Amino acid sequence: SSGSMTLKEMQRAAKKMKGSKSDPADWAWEDGAAADPNWMNWDNDQPDQAPDSNLNTQTHVRMYKKGGWDDSFDYKESPYACDYQGRYIIVESKKLVSEAKDACQAAGLTIAKVRSEEENEELRTAIEIFLPVHSNDQWDNSNWVWIGVDDLAEADNFVHFDGEAVGFPIPWHPGQPDHSHIHFEGAVEHYVAVNRAGLWDDSYGEHHRRPFACMCADS
């Protein structure tokens, strides 16, 4: 029986199994739909169903940064991908606003525009779903997301980076915008960040590193 096999024997046996999940043709999506083996991108010698020391087998799939697939254990924690069809992509990595704009462009996207109450609510929902909570301090940088809005061209006329109007009454955080200039010598708050409640704040774009939102340029 398998209980009498050593770990190495189990590993060798797993690699030889066919008609099981060690066969690349025998994997399925979580909803039960068969996965097409013709476009699976298994890494070298994967899937191998290699068991751990407790004889648990690898029943789930993770993907490396370069796109290779690997079977793994369901108890391991990893980043995850959703079949998400929303407008906004939230990036947890903290950047200055100029760095955030460049990062979106490098990915073939643009830094987020928000042009209606509906889009603002969609952004708030995306932040709620995809941005982990690291602090209960409402002003902590981790609780704010850069978008592509500023008033550099004309004070108090907040527009998108490409000049497009915001197009709806901005839901400012109480007391904002205040164009504060007391925290960093020579700097004034011109750039906009959005918090978990969907409220806006003018801020120091080249001094605060924060998560940011990207979107497809034509969305």
Phi, psi and chi 1 to 4 in degrees:
 res  aa     phi    psi   chi1   chi2   chi3   chi4
   1 SER       -  164.2   66.2      -      -      -
   2 SER   -65.2  -24.9   60.7      -      -      -
   3 GLY   -67.3  -19.9      -      -      -      -
   4 SER   -93.5   -2.2   62.7      -      -      -
   5 MET   -83.3  148.1  -63.1  173.4   68.6      -
   6 THR   -76.8  167.8   67.1      -      -      -
   7 LEU   -61.4  -43.7  178.6   58.8      -      -
   8 LYS   -63.7  -37.6  -72.5 -173.6  177.3 -179.6
   9 GLU   -65.4  -39.6  -73.1  171.8  -24.4      -
  10 MET   -62.4  -42.5  -76.6  -80.7  -71.6      -
  11 GLN   -63.9  -43.5  -68.4  170.2  -25.9      -
  12 ARG   -64.3  -41.5  -75.1 -164.0  -64.5  -91.9
  13 ALA   -65.1  -39.1      -      -      -      -
  14 ALA   -61.4  -39.4      -      -      -      -
  15 LYS   -68.2  -21.5  -69.8 -176.7  178.0 -179.8
  16 LYS   -93.4  -12.4  -65.4  179.2  179.6  177.8
  17 MET   -66.2  139.8  -74.3 -168.8  -61.1      -
  18 LYS  -124.2  160.2  -63.4  -62.4 -179.9 -177.4
  19 GLY    65.4   23.8      -      -      -      -
  20 SER  -137.6 -176.1   68.9      -      -      -
  21 LYS   -73.0   -6.8  -71.2 -167.4 -177.4  -58.6
  22 SER   -80.0   -9.7   63.1      -      -      -
  23 ASP   -86.8  120.5 -176.1  -16.4      -      -
  24 PRO   -56.8  -18.2  -25.3   34.6      -      -
  25 ALA   -86.7    1.2      -      -      -      -
  26 ASP  -120.6   43.5 -164.7   30.4      -      -
  27 TRP  -116.1  154.7  -73.0   76.2      -      -
  28 ALA  -139.3  159.4      -      -      -      -
  29 TRP   -74.8  167.2  -62.6  106.5      -      -
  30 GLU   -60.4  -27.8  -71.1  -73.8  -16.6      -
  31 ASP   -84.8    4.0   63.5    2.7      -      -
  32 GLY    95.4  -10.7      -      -      -      -
  33 ALA   -68.1  137.0      -      -      -      -
  34 ALA   -65.9  140.1      -      -      -      -
  35 ALA   -91.5  132.6      -      -      -      -
  36 ASP   -74.7  114.9 -174.6  -11.3      -      -
  37 PRO   -65.9  -15.6   24.2  -33.9      -      -
  38 ASN   -70.1  -22.7  -67.2  -39.9      -      -
  39 TRP  -118.7    9.6   51.0 -104.8      -      -
  40 MET   -67.5  144.4  -70.7 -178.2 -179.7      -
  41 ASN  -119.1   58.0 -168.4   34.3      -      -
  42 TRP   -62.3  138.3  -67.8  108.0      -      -
  43 ASP   -70.0  170.3 -154.7   12.8      -      -
  44 ASN   -53.3  131.1  -66.3  -24.8      -      -
  45 ASP    64.7   19.4  -62.1  -37.2      -      -
  46 GLN  -115.0  152.2  -58.0  -60.2  -33.1      -
  47 PRO   -79.3  145.9   30.7  -35.4      -      -
  48 ASP  -115.3  -10.1   60.2    7.5      -      -
  49 GLN    54.6   25.9  -70.5  -78.0  -85.8      -
  50 ALA   -61.6  126.5      -      -      -      -
  51 PRO   -79.7  161.7   30.0  -35.3      -      -
  52 ASP   -91.3 -172.5   61.6   14.1      -      -
  53 SER   -66.1  -17.5   58.7      -      -      -
  54 ASN   -98.5   11.6  -66.2  -42.4      -      -
  55 LEU    66.9   20.1  -57.5 -175.5      -      -
  56 ASN   -72.9  142.8  -64.1  -54.9      -      -
  57 THR  -104.9  162.8   54.9      -      -      -
  58 GLN   -88.5  112.5  -58.9  177.5   91.4      -
  59 THR  -117.2   -0.1   57.2      -      -      -
  60 HIS  -126.7  167.3  -72.4   68.4      -      -
  61 VAL  -118.6  137.3  175.9      -      -      -
  62 ARG  -125.2  159.7   59.7 -176.2  178.0  178.1
  63 MET  -121.1  135.4  179.7 -174.2  -68.8      -
  64 TYR   -77.4  165.4  -60.7  128.5      -      -
  65 LYS   -59.4  -31.0  -75.7 -172.1  174.5 -178.8
  66 LYS   -86.4    3.5  -67.0 -175.3  177.4 -179.4
  67 GLY   101.0   -6.2      -      -      -      -
  68 GLY   -73.3  144.1      -      -      -      -
  69 TRP   -96.9  148.4  -69.5   21.0      -      -
  70 ASP  -144.1  136.2  172.7   45.9      -      -
  71 ASP   -79.6  144.9   56.9  -23.6      -      -
  72 SER  -148.9  176.9 -172.6      -      -      -
  73 PHE   -88.0  142.1  -58.8  101.8      -      -
  74 ASP   -70.9  -11.3   60.4    2.9      -      -
  75 TYR   -90.6   -3.4   56.4   76.0      -      -
  76 LYS   -82.9  139.8  -74.6 -167.3  172.5 -177.6
  77 GLU   -92.5  133.3  -66.9 -174.0   -3.7      -
  78 SER  -148.1  160.3  -62.3      -      -      -
  79 PRO   -58.5  162.8  -22.1   33.8      -      -
  80 TYR  -140.8  159.1   56.5   91.8      -      -
  81 ALA  -117.6  139.1      -      -      -      -
  82 CYS  -108.1  153.2  -60.6      -      -      -
  83 ASP   -82.7   75.1 -175.4    8.5      -      -
  84 TYR  -100.4  128.5  171.4   64.2      -      -
  85 GLN  -118.2   23.3  -59.9  178.0   28.7      -
  86 GLY   -81.4  176.2      -      -      -      -
  87 ARG   -78.3  -36.8 -174.8 -174.4  -48.4  -87.2
  88 TYR  -108.8  140.9  -60.9  109.8      -      -
  89 ILE  -112.6  118.8  -61.1  169.5      -      -
  90 ILE   -94.7  127.7  -52.1  -59.7      -      -
  91 VAL  -110.9  119.2 -176.9      -      -      -
  92 GLU   -72.7  -28.1 -176.2 -177.5   -0.5      -
  93 SER   -56.2  130.2  175.8      -      -      -
  94 LYS   -86.0  130.4  -63.4 -175.9 -179.1   68.4
  95 LYS  -142.0  158.5  -64.5 -175.0 -178.7  -64.4
  96 LEU   -65.4  160.6  -58.3  175.3      -      -
  97 VAL   -62.9  -37.1   71.1      -      -      -
  98 SER   -66.6  -37.7   59.4      -      -      -
  99 GLU   -67.4  -37.4  -63.5  171.1  -21.5      -
 100 ALA   -63.8  -43.9      -      -      -      -
 101 LYS   -59.1  -45.7  178.1 -177.4  176.3 -178.0
 102 ASP   -64.9  -39.1  -69.8  -15.3      -      -
 103 ALA   -65.0  -41.3      -      -      -      -
 104 CYS   -61.8  -45.3  -69.2      -      -      -
 105 GLN   -64.5  -37.5  -69.1  177.4  -20.3      -
 106 ALA   -63.3  -26.0      -      -      -      -
 107 ALA   -91.5    7.4      -      -      -      -
 108 GLY    79.1   19.5      -      -      -      -
 109 LEU  -119.3 -172.7  -54.7  169.0      -      -
 110 THR  -133.7  152.1 -174.3      -      -      -
 111 ILE   -63.1  145.5 -166.8  164.7      -      -
 112 ALA   -60.0  138.9      -      -      -      -
 113 LYS  -104.7  147.6  -67.3 -177.6  176.4 -177.2
 114 VAL  -133.0  112.8 -175.7      -      -      -
 115 ARG  -119.9    4.3  -64.1  158.2  -67.0 -164.1
 116 SER  -161.1  166.6   66.7      -      -      -
 117 GLU   -62.2  -35.5  -67.2  178.5   -2.6      -
 118 GLU   -65.1  -43.3  -68.4   75.9   17.4      -
 119 GLU   -66.7  -36.5  -70.3 -173.4   -1.2      -
 120 ASN   -63.8  -39.0 -163.4   67.8      -      -
 121 GLU   -68.0  -37.5  174.8   60.0   19.3      -
 122 GLU   -64.6  -39.8 -176.0  174.4  -11.6      -
 123 LEU   -63.9  -44.6  175.3   61.6      -      -
 124 ARG   -58.6  -43.0 -174.9 -157.4   64.7   77.6
 125 THR   -64.3  -42.0  -59.4      -      -      -
 126 ALA   -62.4  -40.3      -      -      -      -
 127 ILE   -62.3  -44.9  -66.8  171.5      -      -
 128 GLU   -60.3  -40.0  178.9 -178.4   -6.0      -
 129 ILE   -77.4  -43.4  -66.8  171.7      -      -
 130 PHE  -105.1  -10.1  -63.9  115.1      -      -
 131 LEU  -105.8  109.7 -169.6   63.1      -      -
 132 PRO   -62.3  150.8  -18.7   30.8      -      -
 133 VAL   -88.5  118.6  176.3      -      -      -
 134 HIS  -111.0  -13.2  -64.4  -65.3      -      -
 135 SER  -152.8  144.8  171.3      -      -      -
 136 ASN   -91.1   -0.2  -68.6  -37.8      -      -
 137 ASP   -76.9  116.8  177.9   -1.2      -      -
 138 GLN   -61.7  -24.7   68.2  164.6  -29.7      -
 139 TRP   -96.3    2.8  -68.0  106.4      -      -
 140 ASP   -62.4  138.7 -171.7   89.5      -      -
 141 ASN   -57.0  -27.8  -76.3  -27.5      -      -
 142 SER   -69.8  -13.0   65.7      -      -      -
 143 ASN  -100.6   10.4  -69.3  -38.0      -      -
 144 TRP  -128.4  147.2  -67.6   82.9      -      -
 145 VAL  -126.1  127.0  171.0      -      -      -
 146 TRP   -68.9  139.1  -70.0  123.4      -      -
 147 ILE  -124.7  173.1   61.3  172.7      -      -
 148 GLY   -90.9   62.7      -      -      -      -
 149 VAL  -132.7  137.7  173.5      -      -      -
 150 ASP  -153.1  174.2   64.2   34.9      -      -
 151 ASP  -125.9   36.5   71.8  -22.8      -      -
 152 LEU   -64.3  -37.2  -72.4  172.1      -      -
 153 ALA   -72.1  -35.9      -      -      -      -
 154 GLU  -151.2  123.1 -179.7 -176.5  -10.2      -
 155 ALA   -55.4  132.3      -      -      -      -
 156 ASP    72.1    1.9  -70.4  -41.3      -      -
 157 ASN  -103.9   87.3 -178.8   28.5      -      -
 158 PHE   -82.5  121.0  -74.1   87.9      -      -
 159 VAL  -133.0  167.8  -62.7      -      -      -
 160 HIS   -71.5  161.4  -66.2  102.5      -      -
 161 PHE   -56.2  -30.4  -74.4  177.6      -      -
 162 ASP   -88.8    6.4   62.8    1.1      -      -
 163 GLY    94.2   -8.5      -      -      -      -
 164 GLU   -66.2  138.1 -178.1  179.9   -4.7      -
 165 ALA   -65.3  150.9      -      -      -      -
 166 VAL   -64.7  -45.6  170.8      -      -      -
 167 GLY    89.8    4.5      -      -      -      -
 168 PHE  -156.4  161.8   74.0  107.0      -      -
 169 PRO   -62.2  120.1  -22.7   34.5      -      -
 170 ILE   -69.4  129.6  -65.9  176.2      -      -
 171 PRO   -84.3   76.6   31.3  -34.8      -      -
 172 TRP   -68.8  145.3  -68.6  109.1      -      -
 173 HIS   -61.8  145.1 -169.0  -76.7      -      -
 174 PRO   -50.4  130.9  -29.6   36.9      -      -
 175 GLY    87.1    1.2      -      -      -      -
 176 GLN  -115.0  154.4  -55.8  -57.3  -37.1      -
 177 PRO   -80.3  145.9   31.2  -35.4      -      -
 178 ASP  -119.3   -4.1   61.0    0.6      -      -
 179 HIS    48.7   44.6  -69.2   92.7      -      -
 180 SER   -58.0  143.8  175.2      -      -      -
 181 HIS  -137.1   22.8   59.7  -83.1      -      -
 182 ILE  -100.1  -10.6   62.7  174.9      -      -
 183 HIS   -92.4  -31.3  -64.5   98.0      -      -
 184 PHE  -132.5  125.9  -58.5   98.1      -      -
 185 GLU   -57.3  124.6 -175.9  175.9   -3.1      -
 186 GLY    79.9    0.5      -      -      -      -
 187 ALA  -107.1  144.2      -      -      -      -
 188 VAL  -127.1  147.9  178.8      -      -      -
 189 GLU   -75.6  111.5  -64.8 -177.9  -33.7      -
 190 HIS  -123.3  -17.9  -73.7  -65.2      -      -
 191 TYR  -102.9  155.6  -62.8   91.8      -      -
 192 VAL  -109.4  134.3  170.9      -      -      -
 193 ALA  -123.0  152.2      -      -      -      -
 194 VAL  -118.4  137.5  179.2      -      -      -
 195 ASN   -96.4 -175.2   71.3    3.8      -      -
 196 ARG   -66.8  -19.8  -65.3  178.9 -178.0  -82.6
 197 ALA   -91.2   -0.1      -      -      -      -
 198 GLY    82.0   14.7      -      -      -      -
 199 LEU   -92.6  146.3  -60.9  178.3      -      -
 200 TRP  -101.2  152.9  -65.5   27.4      -      -
 201 ASP  -144.3  136.5  174.2   47.3      -      -
 202 ASP   -80.1  141.4   60.8  -29.4      -      -
 203 SER  -150.3  175.0 -170.9      -      -      -
 204 TYR   -86.6   97.2  -60.3  101.7      -      -
 205 GLY   -66.8  -28.2      -      -      -      -
 206 GLU  -103.8   18.2  -63.8  -53.5  -44.4      -
 207 HIS  -129.5  -29.0  -66.3   81.4      -      -
 208 HIS  -101.6  129.0  -70.1  -47.4      -      -
 209 ARG   -95.9  125.1  -66.1 -175.1 -178.5  -84.3
 210 ARG  -142.2  161.5  -71.9  174.1  164.9  159.2
 211 PRO   -59.2  168.9  -21.6   33.6      -      -
 212 PHE  -150.7  165.7   55.5   98.3      -      -
 213 ALA  -118.7  133.7      -      -      -      -
 214 CYS  -113.7  167.4  -59.0      -      -      -
 215 MET  -155.0  162.9   62.1 -175.3  -74.0      -
 216 CYS   -66.7  139.9  -68.6      -      -      -
 217 ALA   -62.1  -29.5      -      -      -      -
 218 ASP   -99.4   12.3   58.9   -6.6      -      -
 219 SER   -94.2      -   63.9      -      -      -
